[in-house]
């Protein structure tokens, strides 16, 4: 059965397949921007971290950076597969990210733990904010978001544990 004019889903025989709606594309764009910014801020923290337990957090930040970069790439490539164009240019990322700015200069381990935990949770909030709309339009893309949410929440738990005591 052919798709109705307002429906972004195309008929099975249509070579174009599924095409993202403008709202869907904008939601994915915001996710890409926040993942790119998380990657950049994670590297900033990695380079300028100082203090007790430096080495362990330094290595953990590399894992977060790698996961954020790979996740941004996954979502950007999904956008291309759905006939929309991601924008990861630095001026776009700086102007549209929901993540707070990261402080300049050296930052001690305890502060970095709190700063990075906040940025991980903010990025997860972006993913969760857009999840239901994305799931309604394309459950396959929502599955990608599930994996990213799981990864970032695990990182937030592990990083935040550094500042906790019993």
Phi, psi and omega per residue, in radians:
X1 nan 2.265 -3.123
X2 -1.160 2.647 3.120
X3 -1.273 2.585 3.065
X4 -1.269 2.806 -3.068
X5 -0.980 -0.614 -3.118
X6 -1.543 -0.053 -3.080
X7 -1.528 2.263 -3.131
X8 -1.432 -0.159 3.104
X9 -1.522 2.332 -3.113
X10 -1.773 2.844 3.127
X11 -1.158 2.734 -3.089
X12 -1.010 -0.568 -3.102
X13 -1.423 -0.194 -3.123
X14 -1.283 2.198 -3.090
X15 -1.111 -0.487 -3.098
X16 -1.242 -0.466 -3.125
X17 1.168 -2.653 -3.127
X18 -1.221 2.379 3.047
X19 -2.181 2.273 -3.101
X20 -1.158 2.444 3.016
X21 -1.257 2.853 3.102
X22 -1.030 -0.667 3.133
X23 -1.175 -0.693 3.111
X24 -1.106 -0.822 -3.139
X25 -1.073 -0.730 3.136
X26 -1.144 -0.677 3.103
X27 -1.090 -0.796 3.113
X28 -1.145 -0.635 3.093
X29 -1.057 -0.768 3.129
X30 -1.107 -0.665 3.111
X31 -1.131 -0.794 3.110
X32 -1.032 -0.811 -3.122
X33 -1.021 -0.821 -3.103
X34 -1.200 -0.594 3.072
X35 -1.191 -0.697 3.079
X36 -1.107 -0.780 3.137
X37 -1.129 -0.677 3.084
X38 -1.061 -0.744 3.085
X39 -1.028 -0.855 -3.102
X40 -1.138 -0.771 -3.140
X41 -1.206 -0.589 3.066
X42 -1.083 -0.698 3.091
X43 -1.171 -0.714 3.092
X44 -1.013 -0.787 3.113
X45 -1.112 -0.760 -3.129
X46 -1.013 -0.772 -3.087
X47 -1.275 -0.523 -2.957
X48 -2.015 0.263 3.121
X49 -1.282 2.374 3.067
X50 -2.460 2.691 3.009
X51 2.024 -3.054 -3.114
X52 -1.047 2.375 -3.118
X53 1.234 0.429 3.116
X54 -0.909 -0.918 -2.982
X55 -1.069 -0.799 -3.112
X56 -1.095 -0.796 3.141
X57 -1.220 -0.637 3.084
X58 -0.977 -0.807 3.121
X59 -1.216 -0.671 3.126
X60 -1.138 -0.646 3.098
X61 -1.088 -0.639 3.071
X62 -1.052 -0.672 3.106
X63 -1.140 -0.742 3.126
X64 -1.107 -0.795 3.134
X65 -1.033 -0.816 3.133
X66 -1.073 -0.770 3.140
X67 -1.142 -0.717 3.127
X68 -1.123 -0.764 3.134
X69 -1.107 -0.819 3.134
X70 -1.118 -0.674 3.125
X71 -1.168 -0.725 3.080
X72 -1.054 -0.739 3.126
X73 -1.117 -0.742 3.117
X74 -1.039 -0.816 -3.106
X75 -1.239 -0.706 3.112
X76 -1.088 -0.733 3.116
X77 -1.196 -0.582 3.059
X78 -1.128 -0.703 3.090
X79 -1.012 -0.790 3.133
X80 -1.103 -0.687 3.121
X81 -1.111 -0.442 -3.131
X82 -1.761 0.369 3.022
X83 1.124 0.659 3.017
X84 -2.299 2.876 -2.984
X85 -2.046 2.059 3.067
X86 -1.318 2.686 3.097
X87 -2.228 1.786 -3.128
X88 -1.888 0.337 3.128
X89 -1.132 2.570 -3.049
X90 -1.009 -0.675 3.141
X91 -1.179 -0.625 3.100
X92 -1.179 -0.795 -3.140
X93 -1.065 -0.846 -3.120
X94 -1.071 -0.645 -3.070
X95 -1.396 -0.384 -2.972
X96 -2.149 -0.035 -3.130
X97 -1.177 2.629 3.038
X98 -1.652 -0.102 -3.140
X99 -1.330 2.435 3.063
X100 -1.187 2.733 3.127
X101 -1.115 2.582 3.106
X102 -1.659 2.427 -3.107
X103 -1.155 2.623 3.086
X104 -1.409 2.806 3.038
X105 1.421 -3.025 3.127
X106 -1.199 2.515 3.135
X107 -2.365 2.334 -3.096
X108 -1.301 2.802 -3.036
X109 -0.936 -0.843 -3.105
X110 -1.035 -0.764 3.118
X111 -1.163 -0.721 3.130
X112 -1.089 -0.692 3.097
X113 -0.974 -0.860 -3.128
X114 -1.168 -0.755 -3.127
X115 -1.101 -0.805 -3.111
X116 -1.223 -0.679 3.093
X117 -1.041 -0.765 3.103
X118 -1.050 -0.747 -3.118
X119 -1.219 -0.638 3.057
X120 -1.107 -0.801 -3.128
X121 -1.174 -0.637 3.093
X122 -1.126 -0.720 3.113
X123 -1.139 -0.735 3.074
X124 -1.063 -0.712 3.102
X125 -1.014 -0.722 3.093
X126 -1.065 -0.816 3.127
X127 -1.060 -0.810 -3.116
X128 -1.186 -0.616 3.122
X129 -1.026 -0.688 -3.060
X130 -1.694 -0.135 -3.025
X131 -0.978 -0.905 -3.026
X132 -1.103 -0.735 3.089
X133 -1.063 -0.772 -3.134
X134 -1.139 -0.744 3.137
X135 -1.097 -0.669 3.112
X136 -1.124 -0.607 -3.077
X137 -1.575 -0.626 -3.091
X138 -2.718 1.632 -3.128
X139 -1.012 -0.491 3.122
X140 -1.114 -0.726 3.098
X141 -1.203 -0.654 3.094
X142 -1.054 -0.593 3.084
X143 -1.075 -0.658 3.079
X144 -1.110 -0.710 3.133
X145 -1.111 -0.681 3.129
X146 -0.978 -0.815 -3.114
X147 -1.115 -0.687 -3.138
X148 -1.202 -0.756 3.097
X149 -1.017 -0.819 3.140
X150 -1.001 -0.811 -3.119
X151 -1.116 -0.826 -3.092
X152 -1.208 -0.639 3.094
X153 -1.169 -0.618 3.076
X154 -1.139 -0.769 3.086
X155 -1.054 -0.753 -3.132
X156 -1.068 -0.744 3.109
X157 -1.075 -0.842 -3.064
X158 -1.179 -0.720 3.129
X159 -1.196 -0.799 -3.084
X160 -1.124 -0.464 -3.141
X161 -1.094 -0.401 3.134
X162 -1.033 -0.621 -3.102
X163 -1.676 0.025 -3.117
X164 -1.575 2.666 2.984
X165 -2.440 2.742 -3.089
X166 -1.740 nan nan
